[in-house]
């Protein structure tokens, strides 16, 4: 016997041509498949190429009794026989059986195990014979009968395509319907093997494309390997009565998860009754925490400190399917538990959590049953990860019309009955999301559901929302994000967090009174009095989409939590000019998020706290949003600072939160803590005490808006988008310039690049700035926004937005330069004196040399960034970084 452990790589998709990894031995010209038992062959009307035969047995010895003659027949015919050995039970075949042994590892996880098995299958090629260990061990390893079914659903068709014959064993009455139904639907043969009065019987349950008569008869296995049909009704009834049949009760067999949580409920009930800590309780908690939450060390440590067994049982009670609930849901639950223990007074002000969780197994199963697993698997390969995504038959289109198992649909319906017609949002919560170092901010979709109409209409809208989030895992943006961060080969699973939308019911427009993003560290201290470690809040009226997503058409309120009265604006006119005027709300009639004038969307809402949110310059002037009353006359700022301080201390790391704020009839308010994740920062202190030489010529000097820790770097390449030349371009040509910058970014390699350009980077509107994607600037070390698009434009730095989250994750310095303000310098002429390298680097883009200037000084200048002082200086000197 040969011993080998296959790798997890290799050509495995069933929709691609076979590409064997090694040459197969010469086989007999005629392949005559057989069970090795002639009477059994006759009973089944023959075994054919492509047949997968599943033996449902009471005991391993019964399966071995069937495997041995099958293996002997393969050896006698000179057929290639492969034995997959992965279970804990004794081996089915001995060393002299002639079988090749392969040992895939279930403990490596479902995805890796599938790869290991299929790499062997592809290498072996056509007309091979196989024996698998008892598949029941896979369900035990993965604690999921459905994942056992998923494995079979992926493997059986490929074996069929390759004209193989394969034996599988599975234990009787061990597995829930979710797993066995998939096996039954997929296999060509399912044969029930059981003992009654010390005699072995075989009862065909499914014999595809064979004699229907065989399915109606039980056959006794008699001495001499004879198989006799039991034809009289009395004997049949007697045999079946003694066969251990389970009856018709639905879900009579408890799944692995049900058994584990049943044990946990017993522990919890005994504890509630006053019993001392029970042996095994801590182990049960650790086991369930490992099942429900991503396996990140920092996350699991927080779970062990702040959650208890009742918390885990509460998660399970609100769960659709099984599997991990993902990083976003985990962060939300842990944050609430931290506040519950470390800030109990504030916890009393939190809105109650009644979200639902869609487990990651639902995602895996969706891809399996819709024939999308191998398409998704290709997205882990660096040379083809963007192939097969688009078009009518592309992966995303197929996801958007995919179907769900009936059991999942029933659970979705139960969730809808719970919510009634209250609106909710389907949020991504993937396995890799919201982790230390990888936030995945803005990479995956979240979808609001108005949840109005008939039950059937509401279910259809929910399923469409789930499909949309699933499809976003294969978006180009998300896949490029994973590529940049070295995560393409990671098995990404999408769980979902389905949350009730905060707000007050009763009208067409639905939204919380306010919402926002909070950071426990303030990377934008616009005034020397502001302590970066005190945190900052970005606040908007209405839905938090304007605080989280970048909105180029409006402004938000930034609140430094240690100095809330300080504003970036210095005059009342500037405050009014930069106040929020548009608000996002869920239009319940149209079933979509809309943006509209704040005054119109809150008109007639008697519950809206105008006095706390708005300010008038004079009685005869319209009110505008300042949130001055909220800051001055409530505990909101103190509460947010307490909240962020508690979370920062527990995480031992800066954090970012999303929240909603609603006022209640008694005049108080409730905070809905929606999300918490580690903030991606290098340090708060950065580089201290480093000053540029006083007499060195200034290429750039910027005062007033610096995001990111202090640093000293030496830009080897300076890319300047000339403001006047860019301003003269029409929209199409501005977009063309943006693509040029993307191509320059791709050439950055290990160079230190400073990129400067007019207006807002990442703007959706080319007339407000440069509409780059993050992937078009991700290799840049420092990014400068030259505020010179038009006279009145003041940049909204959009703290907490998805775009700046990526800047912070990449440790990319952002700063704004105000040419008309004192202390700001841009020596464009000095930069232009260096030769323009654009035509050399990108010959096809040489015509843009009048707009884009690429300088590579023989001696790199030095950039000094002082975040606490909100100052960046680039000088021509010889100081080393």
RAJO-V661507 format. One record per residue. N is the residue number from 1. SS is DSSP state (2 for helix, 1 for strand, 0 for the rest). D_CENTER is the distance of its C-alpha to the mean C-alpha in whole Angstrom. Layout:
# RAJO-V661507
N SS D_CENTER
N SS D_CENTER
This chain:
# RAJO-V661507
1 0 42
2 0 40
3 1 37
4 1 34
5 0 30
6 0 28
7 0 26
8 0 22
9 0 23
10 0 25
11 0 25
12 0 24
13 0 23
14 0 25
15 0 26
16 0 27
17 0 31
18 0 31
19 0 31
20 0 33
21 0 32
22 0 36
23 0 39
24 0 40
25 0 44
26 0 46
27 0 46
28 0 49
29 0 49
30 0 49
31 0 46
32 0 48
33 0 45
34 0 46
35 0 45
36 0 48
37 0 50
38 2 52
39 2 53
40 2 49
41 2 49
42 2 51
43 2 50
44 0 47
45 0 48
46 0 47
47 0 44
48 0 43
49 0 40
50 0 37
51 0 37
52 1 35
53 1 37
54 1 35
55 1 38
56 1 37
57 1 39
58 0 40
59 0 41
60 2 40
61 2 43
62 2 43
63 2 41
64 2 42
65 2 46
66 2 44
67 2 42
68 2 45
69 2 48
70 2 45
71 2 44
72 2 48
73 2 48
74 2 46
75 2 48
76 2 51
77 2 50
78 0 48
79 0 45
80 0 42
81 1 40
82 1 37
83 1 36
84 1 32
85 0 33
86 0 30
87 0 31
88 0 33
89 0 36
90 0 39
91 0 39
92 0 40
93 0 42
94 0 44
95 0 45
96 0 48
97 0 46
98 0 45
99 0 41
100 1 39
101 1 37
102 1 33
103 0 31
104 0 27
105 0 25
106 2 23
107 2 22
108 2 20
109 0 18
110 2 17
111 2 16
112 2 18
113 2 21
114 2 21
115 2 21
116 2 24
117 2 26
118 2 25
119 2 27
120 2 30
121 2 30
122 2 30
123 2 32
124 2 35
125 0 35
126 0 37
127 0 39
128 0 38
129 1 39
130 1 36
131 1 36
132 1 33
133 1 33
134 1 33
135 0 29
136 2 29
137 2 28
138 2 25
139 2 24
140 2 26
141 2 24
142 2 20
143 0 22
144 0 21
145 2 23
146 2 21
147 2 19
148 2 23
149 2 23
150 2 20
151 2 22
152 2 25
153 2 24
154 2 23
155 2 26
156 2 29
157 2 28
158 2 28
159 2 31
160 2 33
161 2 33
162 0 34
163 0 37
164 0 37
165 1 38
166 1 36
167 1 36
168 1 34
169 1 35
170 1 33
171 1 35
172 0 36
173 0 35
174 0 32
175 0 29
176 0 28
177 2 28
178 2 24
179 2 25
180 2 28
181 2 28
182 2 26
183 2 28
184 2 31
185 2 30
186 2 29
187 0 32
188 0 36
189 1 37
190 1 37
191 1 40
192 1 40
193 1 42
194 1 44
195 1 47
196 1 50
197 0 53
198 0 53
199 1 52
200 1 49
201 1 48
202 1 46
203 1 44
204 1 43
205 1 40
206 1 39
207 1 41
208 0 39
209 0 42
210 0 45
211 0 47
212 2 46
213 2 49
214 2 48
215 2 45
216 2 48
217 0 49
218 1 49
219 1 50
220 1 52
221 1 52
222 1 55
223 0 57
224 0 58
225 0 54
226 1 55
227 1 53
228 1 55
229 1 54
230 1 54
231 0 56
232 0 58
233 2 56
234 2 57
235 2 56
236 2 53
237 2 52
238 2 53
239 2 51
240 2 48
241 2 49
242 0 49
243 0 46
244 0 43
245 0 42
246 0 39
247 0 40
248 0 39
249 0 37
250 0 33
251 0 31
252 0 33
253 0 32
254 0 29
255 0 26
256 2 25
257 2 23
258 2 25
259 2 28
260 2 26
261 2 25
262 2 29
263 2 30
264 2 28
265 2 30
266 2 33
267 2 32
268 2 31
269 2 34
270 2 37
271 2 35
272 2 36
273 0 39
274 0 40
275 0 40
276 0 39
277 0 36
278 0 36
279 0 36
280 0 32
281 2 31
282 2 29
283 2 28
284 2 27
285 2 25
286 2 23
287 2 22
288 2 21
289 2 19
290 2 17
291 2 16
292 2 15
293 0 13
294 0 11
295 0 14
296 0 14
297 2 18
298 2 18
299 2 16
300 2 18
301 2 21
302 2 20
303 2 20
304 2 23
305 2 25
306 2 24
307 0 23
308 0 25
309 2 25
310 2 26
311 2 23
312 2 21
313 2 23
314 2 22
315 2 18
316 2 20
317 2 22
318 0 19
319 1 17
320 1 17
321 0 16
322 0 16
323 0 13
324 0 11
325 0 10
326 2 7
327 2 8
328 2 8
329 2 11
330 2 12
331 2 13
332 2 15
333 2 17
334 2 18
335 2 19
336 2 21
337 2 22
338 2 23
339 2 25
340 2 27
341 2 28
342 2 29
343 0 30
344 2 31
345 2 33
346 2 30
347 2 28
348 0 31
349 0 30
350 1 26
351 0 25
352 0 25
353 0 21
354 0 21
355 0 17
356 1 16
357 1 13
358 1 12
359 0 11
360 2 9
361 2 13
362 2 13
363 2 10
364 2 12
365 2 16
366 2 15
367 2 15
368 2 18
369 2 20
370 0 19
371 0 20
372 0 17
373 2 16
374 2 18
375 2 17
376 2 14
377 2 15
378 2 17
379 0 14
380 0 15
381 0 18
382 0 19
383 0 22
384 0 20
385 0 17
386 0 18
387 0 20
388 0 20
389 0 18
390 0 20
391 0 23
392 0 24
393 0 23
394 0 20
395 2 17
396 2 16
397 2 19
398 2 19
399 2 16
400 2 17
401 0 20
402 0 19
403 0 20
404 0 19
405 0 21
406 2 24
407 2 23
408 2 19
409 2 21
410 2 24
411 2 21
412 2 20
413 2 24
414 2 24
415 2 22
416 2 23
417 2 27
418 2 25
419 2 24
420 0 27
421 0 27
422 0 25
423 0 23
424 1 19
425 1 16
426 1 13
427 1 10
428 1 6
429 1 5
430 1 2
431 0 5
432 0 6
433 0 5
434 0 9
435 1 11
436 0 14
437 0 14
438 1 11
439 0 10
440 0 8
441 0 10
442 0 11
443 0 9
444 0 7
445 0 10
446 1 11
447 1 14
448 1 17
449 1 20
450 0 23
451 0 24
452 0 27
453 0 30
454 0 30
455 2 28
456 2 28
457 2 27
458 2 24
459 2 23
460 2 23
461 2 21
462 2 18
463 2 18
464 2 17
465 2 15
466 2 13
467 2 13
468 2 13
469 2 9
470 2 9
471 2 11
472 2 9
473 0 7
474 0 11
475 0 12
476 2 14
477 2 13
478 2 9
479 2 11
480 2 14
481 2 12
482 2 11
483 2 14
484 2 16
485 0 14
486 0 15
487 0 12
488 0 13
489 0 14
490 0 11
491 0 10
492 0 6
493 0 6
494 1 5
495 1 7
496 1 8
497 1 11
498 1 14
499 1 16
500 1 20
501 0 21
502 0 23
503 0 27
504 0 30
505 0 31
506 0 34
507 0 34
508 0 32
509 1 30
510 1 27
511 0 26
512 0 26
513 0 29
514 1 27
515 1 23
516 1 22
517 1 20
518 1 22
519 1 22
520 0 24
521 0 25
522 0 27
523 0 26
524 0 29
525 0 32
526 0 34
527 0 37
528 0 39
529 0 39
530 0 35
531 0 34
532 2 31
533 2 30
534 2 30
535 0 27
536 1 27
537 1 26
538 1 25
539 1 26
540 1 26
541 1 28
542 1 26
543 0 23
544 0 20
545 2 19
546 2 22
547 2 21
548 2 18
549 0 18
550 0 21
551 0 24
552 0 27
553 0 29
554 0 30
555 0 29
556 0 28
557 1 30
558 1 29
559 1 30
560 1 31
561 0 31
562 0 34
563 0 36
564 0 35
565 0 38
566 0 38
567 0 36
568 0 36
569 0 38
570 0 42
571 0 44
572 2 44
573 2 44
574 2 41
575 2 39
576 2 40
577 2 39
578 0 35
579 0 34
580 0 32
581 0 33
582 1 31
583 1 28
584 1 25
585 1 26
586 1 24
587 1 27
588 0 28
589 0 30
590 0 28
591 0 25
592 1 23
593 1 23
594 1 26
595 1 27
596 1 31
597 1 34
598 2 33
599 2 37
600 2 36
601 2 33
602 0 35
603 0 38
604 0 40
605 0 37
606 0 39
607 0 37
608 0 35
609 0 36
610 2 38
611 2 40
612 2 38
613 2 35
614 1 38
615 1 41
616 0 44
617 0 46
618 0 49
619 0 50
620 0 51
621 0 47
622 0 44
623 0 41
624 1 38
625 1 35
626 0 36
627 0 34
628 2 38
629 2 39
630 2 35
631 2 36
632 2 39
633 2 40
634 0 37
635 0 35
636 2 32
637 2 32
638 2 33
639 2 30
640 2 28
641 2 29
642 2 29
643 2 26
644 2 25
645 2 27
646 2 26
647 2 23
648 2 24
649 2 26
650 2 24
651 2 21
652 0 24
653 0 22
654 0 22
655 1 19
656 1 18
657 1 18
658 1 17
659 1 20
660 1 23
661 1 26
662 1 29
663 1 33
664 0 34
665 0 38
666 0 39
667 0 38
668 0 36
669 1 32
670 1 29
671 1 26
672 1 22
673 1 20
674 1 17
675 1 14
676 1 15
677 1 14
678 1 16
679 0 17
680 0 17
681 0 21
682 0 24
683 0 26
684 0 28
685 0 32
686 0 31
687 0 35
688 0 38
689 0 41
690 0 41
691 0 43
692 0 44
693 0 47
694 0 49
695 0 51
696 0 48
697 0 48
698 1 45
699 1 43
700 1 40
701 1 40
702 1 38
703 1 38
704 0 36
705 0 32
706 1 31
707 1 27
708 0 26
709 0 28
710 0 32
711 1 32
712 1 35
713 1 34
714 0 36
715 0 35
716 0 36
717 1 35
718 1 36
719 1 34
720 1 36
721 1 36
722 0 39
723 2 39
724 2 42
725 2 41
726 2 38
727 2 39
728 0 42
729 0 39
730 0 38
731 2 34
732 2 34
733 2 36
734 2 33
735 2 30
736 2 32
737 2 33
738 2 29
739 2 28
740 2 31
741 2 29
742 2 26
743 2 28
744 2 30
745 2 27
746 2 26
747 0 29
748 0 29
749 0 28
750 0 29
751 0 31
752 0 31
753 1 31
754 1 32
755 1 31
756 1 33
757 1 33
758 1 34
759 0 32
760 1 29
761 1 26
762 0 23
763 0 25
764 0 25
765 0 28
766 0 30
767 0 33
768 0 32
769 1 31
770 1 29
771 0 26
772 0 24
773 0 20
774 2 19
775 2 19
776 2 23
777 0 23
778 0 21
779 0 24
780 0 26
781 0 27
782 1 29
783 1 28
784 1 31
785 1 31
786 1 35
787 0 36
788 0 38
789 0 37
790 0 40
791 0 42
792 0 40
793 0 36
794 0 35
795 0 31
796 0 29
797 0 27
798 0 24
799 0 23
800 0 19
801 0 18
802 2 15
803 2 18
804 2 19
805 2 16
806 2 16
807 2 20
808 2 20
809 2 17
810 0 19
811 0 22
812 0 24
813 1 27
814 1 27
815 1 31
816 1 33
817 1 36
818 0 39
819 0 42
820 0 44
821 0 43
822 0 46
823 0 44
824 0 42
825 1 43
826 1 42
827 0 45
828 2 44
829 2 47
830 2 46
831 2 43
832 2 45
833 2 47
834 0 45
835 0 45
836 0 42
837 0 40
838 2 38
839 2 41
840 2 41
841 2 37
842 0 36
843 2 39
844 2 38
845 2 37
846 2 40
847 2 42
848 2 39
849 2 41
850 2 43
851 0 39
852 1 37
853 1 39
854 1 38
855 1 40
856 0 40
857 0 42
858 0 44
859 0 44
860 0 41
861 0 41
862 1 39
863 1 37
864 1 37
865 1 34
866 1 35
867 0 32
868 0 35
869 0 37
870 0 35
871 1 37
872 1 36
873 1 39
874 1 39
875 1 43
876 0 45
877 0 46
878 0 46
879 0 44
880 0 42
881 0 38
